[in-house]
């Protein structure tokens, strides 16, 4: 079972890395899940993610206060706006744009309603 948890944890890290670039894929929740899975599978991987220069502070901010750093909020906002603008430029069907607007708007409200880390 430890190998399954470790494998799932690595998958979550990979998804978090992809989420840094793609706004529809959340980064911090995948990192939190990876930390949980590593804690139940490998001390080495758990310590690695907590001590990681980029991932560690994000996990610690969320664990300690449920906060997101202002830089991460700004980066998420810019990437969300870019994806939405790209959809408009490419002429995506109206119903897709409406769905995107609702979902991405909710994501932005959530992100900006969290305290600053």
Order of alpha helices (4+ residues) and beta strands (2+ residues): alpha-alpha-alpha-alpha-alpha-alpha
